[in-house]
């Protein structure tokens, strides 16, 4: 089974999900995306779809690196931050 991780939502994902974070069990980024879509149906298919992140969004794992590769392994306690690449300045 997966590891307990936290997904933090910012920008459009936070507005659509009506929450700022969620805790799920996932062993990979793809599993985390699928769990996020199940827990927050408003994000599927607009933010996540079929275990993948849509192209208008970015993910930072533990604030160390950006990736959207669903095969990225996750460890217990990891924090995955999802933000909208649409947010302009």
C-alpha positions, -999 to +999 in steps of 0.1 A: +000+000+000+010+036-003+026+059+021+008+088+039+016+120+021+001+155+021-010+173-010-011+211-006-032+231-031-027+267-042-044+290-067-070+275-090-067+239-075-074+253-040-104+273-053-119+244-071-113+219-043-125+242-016-097+231+006-060+239+011-046+204+017-055+167+018-037+137+032-037+105+010-019+072+007+003+070-024+036+054-033+040+075-065+030+108-079+005+091-102-011+073-073-013+107-055-030+123-085-055+095-087-063+098-049-066+136-053-091+132-081-112+108-060-111+129-028-117+161-047-140+153-077-140+190-087-103+185-097-109+156-121-105+161-150-097+199-148-065+195-127-057+158-127-069+131-152-062+094-152-033+097-127-016+126-145-014+163-139-028+185-166-003+207-184-015+240-168-003+229-134+030+224-116+041+201-087+069+206-062+078+175-042+091+186-007+099+220-022+130+205-038+122+197-074+094+203-099+081+173-118+049+160-132+062+125-139+036+101-124+063+074-118+081+097-093+083+077-060+069+092-028+081+085+007+061+086+040+056+122+050+063+137+016+046+170+008+034+175-028+025+211-037+001+216-066-001+251-081-016+266-111+008+277-139-021+299-150-015+324-122+001+354-138+017+385-124 
